């Protein structure tokens, strides 16, 4: 991709990231990776984005910060996970307690509908799972696949992104806050 989606500013963070270019087949038919990586903030910074055809999942490994999304500000700390639709405006900032993050931007033609289902089930932009290890393991696996020369890596990345969405859906089950659609 031409545009850096997570925008780790070089003077504010140290990062390891891959800007991934999926095949045409992957872009039109599969869950596909756009960017993945990890960062350690070395100075306070804010990253602001809007209108990106992408979805972002990131995990706070250490430190603290904030996410502004859909007119809400969320305090983030170690172990928090974020899952947002980047077609909407958002910004994230590290606090004085500089954070370390692991993230991925991904997309699929069906992903907007999946995200709506996530929200209908009570899924929130920010949540704190009991264990972040399944998330960090999947993000590491996806990073390793993206840097490999596996001849079917787009299929393998699709599989891992599907597993990530499954984890996210498991975390979204909050029947007390589900959107109820009435039948007429």
GINOR-V407958 format. One record per helix or strand of 2 or more residues. SS is the DSSP state (A for helix, B for strand). FROM is the first residue (numbers start at 1). TO is the last residue. Records with the same first field share a line. If there is no record, write none. Layout:
SS=FROM-TO, FROM-TO
This chain:
B=13-19, 32-41, 46-49, 55-62, 64-69, 72-77, 81-85, 90-94, 100-107, 126-127
A=24-29, 111-120, 133-146, 153-172, 175-177
